[in-house]
Amino acid sequence: MRWRQTLPSIDGRPEAGVVSGIAVPISTSRVGRFQAIVVLICVLVNAVDGYDILVMSFAAPAIAKAWSLSGSQLGMAFSAGLFGILVGTVVLSPWSDRFGRRPLVIGSLILVSVGMVLSALAPTLIIFLMTRALTGVGVGGLLSSTAVLVAEYAPDRHRSSAISLLGVGYSIGAMAGGLVARWLLETFGWRSSFLAGACLSAFMLALVAVFLPESVDFLLARRPNRALRQLNRILRRMKCHEISTLPPCVATVMKSRPGVGRLLDRKYRTRTLLTWSTFFLHLMGLYFLLSWTPKLLAVSTSTQSVAVHAGVALNIGGIVGSLAFSVLAPFFNLRKLTVFLFGITAIAMVLFGKGVTNPALVLPLAIAVGMLSFGALAGIYSLAPTAYETECRGTGVGWALGMGRIGAMISPFAAGVLLDTGSGGHALYTVFAVPFALAAVAVFMLGRSGLQIAMKQEISPG
């Protein structure tokens, strides 16, 4: 039986502080039932993020009409939730390295549920912005902790594929958000769509509380109270023999508190800055696409149904792209595949901008752009966790996602300002194709940072 080893360090050797034989046989090439359940739960949890983003996109016209909002004010409404996600990923993610991945998922789902309810009840724009920010804080905590959990539970060969499935959860939630929001908006008004989001997150909270385990890597490295008890519970669920004592550990690398300073020391600095840049640029382009496409198409085609269907088509493409990436990842160089996807996405964005006035081209182009952009997103999600060791993995992934959310927060507001100054909606797609092209350059440069060594080990089919 082969036992779990943590993700390789940047020089290709096992990370210091963990012996070769520890706790559970996770690194075997076969995906067990227990591991599949963990990945599935994390995928479903990510649906909360997808629903939260797209429900705001479809509720935006009704909210703008109810409160007589300008383009820049509506951009603020989009950006408030994204600002909260930034705070959540940066502030809450280090907690997963101190207190555990599972407690952070539970606490974050509570914040999302409360924030959604308060958003539905908000009487003014100012209060709505505050409640959207609160919801975003919870979503930010979910994103970093679920990505790390999947990375730490997936078998070595299939890690990239498993992480890429998180994008499927996002797309499923976004697609459901579009379909449910359309019906709720027409039947009960925009507030009901946020109450439905609260019900979704509350359901996921119950699912997580019952079925989601703590990370084995965290239990062995941090060794919290009752670590042995939790570990044996996991072993029983995996139908493995229990152990009487925790295996020896050479060093106690996680006893110190992780922080962003660790990410910027000499060992990590270059790849940290490149990873931050990639997330910033990609989410800048992606969140413009997701946030503004329904409204821009409603104006350019004068047909609300085309706009709604295009928003759904983007996320259908996202599901296809994420699934396709999960299939292709074990057979290609992960970094080169991601560079290719970013480059093609930039081209597809320009073509989409030219075709938005043609209803016959809108839906196929939306599917293509969604497929490519979410495939690229799966790539950078797969790269990020393997860049850091257990002691700072949650912090590293969280800060990378946080940098991405800065780009995501800026782009909807910037697009609103550009529209207020007279820019055509179709031209914005060309403007926001540039971040995808620059992201391709940043991922290409990761090969010079030392990250490529770890990636070769992560995706080698052997």
N, C-alpha and C positions, 0 to 999 in steps of 0.2 A: 504493500500500500504506500502510495506517495503522499507525503504530507504537505500542507500549505506552506509556501514561502511567500513573503511579501513581494510587492513590485520591486524590480531591480533598481538599484541606484544608478546614478548617471554614468558611472564608469563600468556598469555591467555586472558588478559584484553584488551579492546579497547585502541588504542594508545592515549596518552595524546594530547590534543589540538584539537580534533575533536569530536563534539557532535554526538549523536546517529542518528539524522535525518539530512542528508545533501543531497543535490542536486538532484540526480537521482536514480531511483530504479534499481540499478545494482546488488544488492546482492540477488535478487530473484532467485529461482531455475531454472526458464526458461530463455533460451538464446533468447533475442530479435533480431529482424532483424538488428537494428543498431549495436548492439554488435557483431553480426556475421560478418558484413561488416568490422568493425575495425579489428577483428581477421584475416579475410581473407586478408586484405591489408598488415598486418604485416607478414603474412605467405608468401605472394608474394614478399615482400621486402627482406625477408631472402633468396629468390631464387638467389638474386644478389651475396650473399656470396658463395652459392653452385656453381654457374656458375664460379665465379672467381677462386675458388680452383681447380675444375676439368679441366677447360680449360687450366690452367697452366700445369697440369699433362700430358694432351695429346699433348700440344704444346712443351713439354720439349725435346723430341727427335729431332724435327726439329730445335729448338733453339740451342741445343747442337751441332748439325751438322753444322749449319750456322756459329757459332762462335767458333767451335772446343773446347768445354768445357770439363773439366774433371768432375769426379763424385762430387768432393767437390765444384767445381764452380757451377755445376747444383744444388747442395744442397743449395748454397747461393741464387740462383734464386728462389727456392722454399721458402726459409726462409725470403726473403726480404718483400714479401707481408704479411707474418705472423708477422714480426717485426712491420710493419705499423699497423696491426690490434691491436697488443699489445699497441702501442702508442695511437691509437684511443679509445680503451676501457678505458684506464687509464686516459688519458688527457681530452677526450671529454665527458665521462660519467658524471662527476660532473656538466657539463653545463646543462644537462637535469634537474637537481635539482634546478638550478638557473634560467634558461631561458625557460624551457619547453621541453617536449618530442618531440612535433611536429617540432619545429624549428631545433632540432638536426637531426631528420630524413631527413629533406629537405637539410640542409647543408651537411650532410654526403653523400647523393645521388649525390650532385653536385661534391664533391671530387672524388667519384668513377667514374663518367662519364668523368671527366677531366683526371684522372689517366689512365683509359683504353685507351683513345685516344692517350695519350702521350706514353704509352707502345707500342702501335701499330707502332708508328713513331720512336721509340728509335733506334739510329744507332749503339750503342755499349752496351756491357754488363753493364758497370758502370751506364750509363744513364737508362738502363732498370731496374736495381736494384732500382734506385731512384724513377722511375715512379711506380714500383710495390709497393714500400713502401707507396707512396702517395695514391694509390688505397686502400691499407690495412687500412690506417688511416680512410678513409671514411667507409669502411666495419665495422671497430671496433665501430664507432659511431652508426651504424645501429643496430648492435647486441644487445647492451645494451639498447637502447631506445625502440626497438620493444618488447623486453622481458618484460620490465616494463609496457608498454602500454597494452599489453595483460593481464598481471597480474592485472592491475587496472581496466580493463573493463570487465573481465570475472566474471560471477556469482560465488559465494563462492564455491558451490559444484563442479563446472565444471572448476575451475581455472587450476588445474593440467592438465586436458585434453586439455584445450585451449593452454596452454604454450607448451605442447608436440607437437602440430601441427606445431610449428615453425620448427621443424625438418623435417616435410614434405616439407615445402618450400625450405629448404636447399637441400634436396634430389632431388626435382623437378628441381631446378636450376642446380644441379650437373649433373643429368641425361641429361637434355637438353644441358648442356655444352659439355658432351661427344658426344652426337649425332651430334650436330651442329659443334663442333670442328673437328670431323672426316671428315665431308663433306667439310668444309671450308679449312682444311689443305690440302686435296687432290686436291681441285679445285683452291684455291686462295693463299695458303700459310699461315704460322702461324700468320702473322700480322692481317689477316682478322678476326681471331677468337676473338681478343681483340677489334676490332672495333664493332663486334657484341655485345660484352659485354657492350660497351659504349651505344649502342642503347637500350639494355635492361634496363640499369640503368636510361637512359633519359626517357624512357616510364614510369618507376616506379615513377620518380620524378613528372611527370605530374599527375599521378594517386593520389599520396600522396597530392599534392598541392590542388587538387579539393575535395577529399573525406575524408582524415584522420583528425580527430578532435584532440584537445588537451586533455590531461588527466584530468578528473574531479577531481581526488585526488590532482593533482598539482594546478589546479585553486583555489580550496578551501583552500589549505594549504599555498601556496605562495601568492595568490591573486594579480596577476600582473595587469597592466593597462588593462582595458576593460574586466576584468574577468567575471563580471556579463553578459556582452553582449555575450561573448563566451559561457558561461554556458547556457544562454537562447537559443542560436542557437542549442546547443546540445539537449536541452529539446524539441525544436520544431521537430528535426529530430527523436526523440524518441516518438513523439506524446504525450508529457506530457505538463502539464500546466506550463507556464513561472512563474518566481518569480520576485518580485520587488526589493528585497534586498538580499544580500548574507546572509546565515544563520550564527548565531553567532559562534565564535570559542573561546574556553577557553584560548588557548595559541597560540602564533605565533611562532611555533617551526621551521619554515623554513626561518625565517628572517636572521639567521646566515648562513654563507657560509659553505656548507658541505665539508668534506675532509676525507682523508684516516685515519687521527687520530681518527675520530669518530668511524670508523670500528674496531679500535684496543683498544678502551677503555674497561673497565672491563665488561660491559654489553654484548659486541659483540665479544670479542677477541677470545674465544675458537672456536665458530662456524665459525668465519671469517677465521681463520687459517685452519680449517678442510675443509671448502668450497673451499678455494684457492687450497689446496692440491689435492682435488678431481678433480677440473677442470684442474689443471696442468697435473696430471697423465693421465686422460682420453684423453685429446686432444693430449698429446704426442703419445699415441698409435694410436688414430684415424687418425691423420694427416700423420703418417708414412704410414698407410694403404691406405689412399686416394691419397697421393702424389706419392708413389713409386710402388704401385701394377701394374699399366699399363706397366711401363718400366721393372720391374722385370719379369713379365709374358711374355713380348715380348722376353726376353732373354731365359727364361727357356723353353718356348714352341716353340720358333722360329716362332711364328705366331702372327702378329700384330692384326689380327681380334679377336683372342681369348683374347688378352690383352685389347682391346677396349671394347669387350663385358663384360669382367670381371669387368672393371671399372664401366660400366653402371649397371651391376648386383649388385654391392655393394650398389649403390644408390637406386635401386629398393627394395633391402632388407631394406634400410634405410626408405623408404616410408612406407613399410609394418610394420616395427618395430615401427615407430612413431605413425602410426594409431592404431596399436594394443595397444600401451601404453595408448593412449588417451581413449580407450575403457575400459581398465582394471583399470586405475588409481583411479576412484571413489570407487572401490570395494576392494582395498587392502591397506595395510599400505604402503605409498609411499616410505618411507625409506627402508623398508625390500624388497620391490619389486626391488628397484634400486640396492641394494646389491646383490640380486640374479642375476640380469642381468649382472652386472660387473663380477661376478665369472664365469658365463657361457661364457661370451665373451672371457675371458682369455683362457679357454679351446678350444674354437672355433678357436682362433688365432693359437694355436699350431697345430691343425688339418689342418688348411688352409696352413700353411707352409709346412706340409708333403705332401699335395696334389697338390701343384702348378705345379709339373712336369707332372701331369696327366690331359690332357685336358678334360676328361670326368667328373672329379670331381671339376674342377675349378669353374664352374658357380654355381652349387648348394652350394658349400662351400662359395663362395663370397656372395650369397644371405643371407645365414645363418649368416655370420659374420656381414654383413651390418645391418641386422634386429636386432641383439642383441646389437651391439655397438651403434646404433642410438636410440634404446629403452633406453639404459642406459643414453645416452645424454639427452633424454627427461626427464628422472628422475632428473638429477641434474639441468637442466633448470627450472624445476618445484619447486625444493627445494629453489633455490637461492633467488627469489624475496620475498618469505614469511619470510626470515630471517631478514629483515630490515623494518623499519618504513618509512613512506612517506618522511620524511625529508632527509633521506640518501639512499633511495632505489636505485635510479639511480646510485649513487656512488658505493654502495655495489655490485650491479649486474655487473657494469662495471669493477670494480677491480677483481671480481671473474673471469670474462671472460678474463681479462688481464692476470691473472696468468695462465689461460688455454692456452693463446696464447704464453706464454713463452715456455711451453711444446711443443706446436705445432711448434714453430719456431726452437726449438732445434732438434726435432726428424728427419726432413728431412735432415738437415745438418749432424747429427750424423750418419744416415744411409748411406749417401754418403761417409763419412770418413771410415766407416766399410767396405763398398764395395771396396774402394781404397786399403785397407789393406789386402784384400783377403778373407773376410768373404763371405760365400755363401748366395745368396738371400733368400733361403728357411729358413736358420737359423735365419734371421732377424725377422721373424714372431714370433719365440719363444722368442727372446730377448724382443720384444715389446708387448708380452703378459703379461710381469711382471707388467707394469704400470696399466693395467686393474685390476689385482689381488690386487695391493696395493690400488687402488681407492675403491675397495669393502670394504677394512678395514677402510678407512677414512670415508666412508658414514655410516658404522656400528657405528663408534665412535661418529657420530653426534647425536645419540640417547642419549649420556651422556652430551651433551652440552646445553640442554634445547630446542633445535630446535624441538624435537619430540612433545612437547606440542602443539606448533603452528601447526605442520603438522596434528595432530589428528583432530584439529578443521577445517583445510582446506579441508580434504578429507572425512570427515564423511558423509556417504550417507544421514543421516537424515537432 
